[in-house]
Each structure stands twice: as C-alpha cells, then as structure tokens.
Amino acid sequence: MPDIFEVMSTMRAMRRLKPDPVPDDLINKILQAGQWAPNGGNTQRWRFLVVKDPNIKKQVQVYYKRLFDEQVGPRYRNSPPPPGSDPARQQRQLAANEYLTDHYHEAPVWIVACLESGENPGHGVGSSIYPAVQNMCLAIRALGLGTTLTTRHMGYGKEVDAIFGLPPGVHSYAILPIGYPMGKFGPVGRGPLNDIVYSDKWGQPYRGL
C-alpha cells in the first residue's frame, strides 16, 4: 500500500478505464473510506449508489455527452492552459475527456455520491459530501484502480437524478467511474504553490514556503 502523500501526489485523473469487472470487496473498501469522511454535525446524510446496470449508465451518458458538446469541449478549445500545464498537455487532456465522454457508460462500476440536502440546497452542502468523494478517490488510487471526479451530469441534474430514482430532497453531487486504468499513475500537474498561498491577508506572500 503506497504512502498517503504518494497517493495524493500521483492521483491523476484516469479517464481511460478497462471494462474488466472490479471485485466487490474492493468496492466495499472504497465505500468504507467514503463513510469515514468528515461531515457537518456528523449527520451522515450521504447516500452512495453503486451502479453496474449498463442501461442506467447509458441513459446518463447521453446527458454527459450533451454537456460536453454544449460546454466542456468548446471551453477546452477556447481557454488557455491551466497552471502547471501547456497547450500540448491540454490537448491530451481534451482527448482524454472526449474518450471518457464516449466510453463513460463502459466503466464497470460507478459510485454516485448523493446527499439528503432538501429541495433548495445552499452552496455549503457540498462540505458534507465532497470529503467523502475525496476519501473514495484516495482509496481507489491506493488500491491500484482508476477514476476521475465527474460532476458534469449536474448540468442536467433533475433528469439524471430521475434516472437514478432519487427521492425528493436527495441529489447526486458526483459520479466516480471506476475501473482498472489503461494508463499509468504519475505526478499530478499543478502550478507553483507560492502562486496560491498567502499570509494573513490576500496577496501577502507566505514566507514559510
């Protein structure tokens, strides 16, 4: 089992996944990691949906692709590379995104992170579900599996939540497509730390770096 800092620093988004089945005992470890996460007031209002049904995944993939065609693809093509990247890397990332979009439903297992958040959830509700998502991402990487945090389906949230059969007041906040990766893990691409860390007030450099 790799060191936790190695896991975090090499947890690349794996958008190309093999269709090979993932054993349930590994999925159970991932779910347990999610349940260990911090959440507001320890209310544990999260719910995790394990999706293997090809028909359900294909229905969701239709909306996932629609959002790519409408927003994600054009944004990649018309935006400068993010910090720590360059045009060539951005093109590779776009190609990986296109691959995931077309093969989203072929990932052998999805974990859908849901939250009992009411009819009109505020911006703060994510603090009670995204730590669980991060825990699961770390567990997936530690187990040698691949995933990427996807939230694109939320652009058609009502339609997708209906496909999942979610009751009123429950919403999906992330889908983790899980499988054995086709590529290799490696250092994540990020910009310099001193570009994003300040001391006491905005814009003041943190001398501890």
C-alpha positions as CSV (number, residue, x, y, z in Angstrom):
1,M,0.0,0.0,0.0
2,P,1.6,3.3,-1.1
3,D,2.3,6.2,1.3
4,I,-0.6,8.6,1.7
5,F,1.5,11.5,0.3
6,E,2.5,9.4,-2.7
7,V,-1.2,8.6,-3.3
8,M,-2.2,12.2,-3.3
9,S,0.7,13.4,-5.5
10,T,0.1,10.7,-8.1
11,M,-3.6,10.6,-8.2
12,R,-4.0,11.5,-11.8
13,A,-7.5,11.6,-13.3
14,M,-7.8,8.2,-15.1
15,R,-10.3,8.7,-17.9
16,R,-9.4,5.6,-19.9
17,L,-10.6,2.6,-18.0
18,K,-10.6,-1.1,-18.9
19,P,-14.0,-2.9,-19.0
20,D,-12.8,-5.7,-16.7
21,P,-15.0,-6.3,-13.6
22,V,-13.9,-4.8,-10.3
23,P,-14.3,-7.2,-7.3
24,D,-17.0,-6.2,-4.8
25,D,-14.5,-6.5,-1.9
26,L,-12.6,-3.6,-3.4
27,I,-15.7,-1.6,-3.9
28,N,-16.6,-2.2,-0.3
29,K,-13.3,-0.8,0.8
30,I,-13.8,2.3,-1.3
31,L,-17.3,2.8,0.2
32,Q,-16.0,2.3,3.7
33,A,-13.4,5.0,3.1
34,G,-16.2,7.3,2.0
35,Q,-18.1,6.7,5.2
36,W,-15.1,7.6,7.3
37,A,-15.0,11.1,5.9
38,P,-15.9,14.2,8.0
39,N,-19.3,15.7,7.5
40,G,-21.3,18.5,9.1
41,G,-22.5,17.7,12.6
42,N,-21.8,14.0,11.9
43,T,-25.3,13.8,10.5
44,Q,-24.2,11.4,7.8
45,R,-26.9,12.4,5.3
46,W,-24.9,10.9,2.5
47,R,-26.0,8.0,0.4
48,F,-23.9,6.1,-2.1
49,L,-25.4,4.5,-5.2
50,V,-23.3,1.6,-6.7
51,V,-24.3,1.4,-10.4
52,K,-23.4,-1.5,-12.6
53,D,-26.5,-1.7,-14.8
54,P,-25.4,-0.9,-18.4
55,N,-28.8,0.5,-19.3
56,I,-28.8,3.1,-16.5
57,K,-25.3,4.1,-17.3
58,K,-26.0,4.6,-20.9
59,Q,-29.0,6.8,-20.2
60,V,-26.8,9.0,-18.1
61,Q,-24.1,9.0,-20.7
62,V,-26.5,10.7,-23.1
63,Y,-26.6,13.8,-20.9
64,Y,-22.9,13.6,-20.1
65,K,-22.1,13.8,-23.8
66,R,-24.7,16.6,-24.3
67,L,-22.9,18.7,-21.7
68,F,-19.6,18.0,-23.4
69,D,-20.8,19.1,-26.8
70,E,-22.5,22.2,-25.3
71,Q,-19.9,23.5,-22.8
72,V,-16.9,21.4,-22.0
73,G,-15.5,20.8,-25.5
74,P,-15.8,24.5,-26.5
75,R,-14.3,25.6,-23.2
76,Y,-11.2,23.4,-23.7
77,R,-10.7,24.6,-27.2
78,N,-11.0,28.3,-26.4
79,S,-9.3,28.6,-23.0
80,P,-5.6,28.9,-22.2
81,P,-3.9,26.0,-20.4
82,P,-4.3,25.9,-16.6
83,P,-1.4,26.4,-14.2
84,G,1.1,23.6,-14.5
85,S,0.0,22.7,-18.0
86,D,0.8,23.7,-21.6
87,P,-1.0,23.6,-24.9
88,A,0.2,20.0,-25.7
89,R,-0.9,18.7,-22.3
90,Q,-4.2,20.5,-22.6
91,Q,-4.8,18.8,-26.0
92,R,-4.1,15.4,-24.4
93,Q,-6.5,16.2,-21.6
94,L,-9.1,17.2,-24.1
95,A,-8.6,13.9,-26.0
96,A,-8.9,12.0,-22.7
97,N,-12.1,13.9,-21.9
98,E,-13.5,13.0,-25.3
99,Y,-12.6,9.4,-24.7
100,L,-14.3,9.4,-21.3
101,T,-17.4,11.1,-22.7
102,D,-17.8,8.4,-25.4
103,H,-17.0,5.5,-23.0
104,Y,-18.4,6.8,-19.8
105,H,-21.0,4.1,-19.6
106,E,-18.4,1.3,-20.2
107,A,-16.7,1.9,-16.8
108,P,-17.6,-1.3,-15.0
109,V,-18.7,0.4,-11.8
110,W,-19.9,3.8,-10.8
111,I,-20.3,5.2,-7.3
112,V,-22.8,8.0,-7.3
113,A,-22.3,10.3,-4.2
114,C,-25.7,11.6,-3.1
115,L,-26.8,13.8,-0.2
116,E,-30.1,14.4,1.6
117,S,-29.9,18.1,1.0
118,G,-33.5,19.3,0.7
119,E,-35.3,20.9,-2.2
120,N,-33.2,24.0,-2.4
121,P,-29.7,23.2,-1.1
122,G,-27.3,26.0,-0.4
123,H,-23.7,26.3,-1.5
124,G,-22.4,24.9,1.8
125,V,-24.0,21.4,1.4
126,G,-21.0,20.2,-0.6
127,S,-18.9,20.3,2.6
128,S,-20.8,17.2,3.8
129,I,-20.4,15.1,0.6
130,Y,-17.2,16.1,-1.2
131,P,-14.8,15.0,1.7
132,A,-16.4,11.5,1.2
133,V,-15.8,11.8,-2.5
134,Q,-12.1,12.7,-1.9
135,N,-11.7,9.8,0.5
136,M,-13.1,7.4,-2.1
137,C,-10.7,8.8,-4.8
138,L,-7.8,8.3,-2.5
139,A,-8.9,4.7,-1.7
140,I,-9.4,4.0,-5.4
141,R,-5.8,5.2,-6.2
142,A,-4.4,3.2,-3.2
143,L,-6.0,0.1,-4.5
144,G,-4.5,0.5,-7.9
145,L,-7.8,1.4,-9.6
146,G,-8.5,4.5,-11.6
147,T,-11.2,7.1,-11.5
148,T,-11.8,10.8,-12.1
149,L,-14.2,13.1,-10.2
150,T,-17.1,13.9,-12.5
151,T,-19.8,16.4,-11.8
152,R,-20.8,17.3,-15.4
153,H,-24.1,15.4,-15.1
154,M,-25.3,18.1,-12.7
155,G,-26.0,20.3,-15.6
156,Y,-28.9,18.0,-16.2
157,G,-29.3,17.2,-12.5
158,K,-33.1,16.7,-12.5
159,E,-33.0,14.4,-15.4
160,V,-30.1,12.3,-14.2
161,D,-31.4,12.1,-10.6
162,A,-34.7,10.8,-12.0
163,I,-32.8,8.1,-13.9
164,F,-31.2,7.0,-10.6
165,G,-34.6,7.0,-9.0
166,L,-33.6,9.5,-6.3
167,P,-36.5,10.6,-4.0
168,P,-37.4,14.3,-3.4
169,G,-34.8,16.2,-1.4
170,V,-31.9,13.8,-2.4
171,H,-29.4,15.0,-5.1
172,S,-26.4,13.5,-6.7
173,Y,-23.2,15.5,-6.4
174,A,-20.6,13.4,-8.1
175,I,-20.1,10.2,-10.1
176,L,-16.9,8.2,-9.8
177,P,-16.5,5.9,-12.8
178,I,-14.2,3.1,-11.5
179,G,-12.1,0.6,-13.3
180,Y,-8.6,-0.7,-13.9
181,P,-6.6,2.1,-15.6
182,M,-5.2,1.8,-19.1
183,G,-2.6,4.4,-18.3
184,K,0.0,4.8,-15.6
185,F,-0.2,6.9,-12.4
186,G,2.2,9.8,-12.2
187,P,2.8,13.2,-10.8
188,V,-0.3,15.5,-11.0
189,G,0.0,18.7,-13.0
190,R,-0.3,21.8,-10.7
191,G,1.2,25.3,-10.7
192,P,3.7,26.6,-8.1
193,L,2.4,26.5,-4.5
194,N,3.6,30.1,-3.8
195,D,1.2,31.4,-6.5
196,I,-1.8,30.4,-4.4
197,V,-0.7,30.7,-0.8
198,Y,-0.9,34.0,1.1
199,S,-0.1,35.1,4.7
200,D,-2.7,36.7,6.9
201,K,-4.1,38.9,4.2
202,W,-4.9,38.4,0.5
203,G,-1.8,38.9,-1.7
204,Q,0.8,38.9,1.0
205,P,3.4,36.2,0.4
206,Y,3.7,33.3,2.9
207,R,7.3,33.2,3.9
208,G,7.1,29.6,5.2
209,L,7.3,28.2,1.7
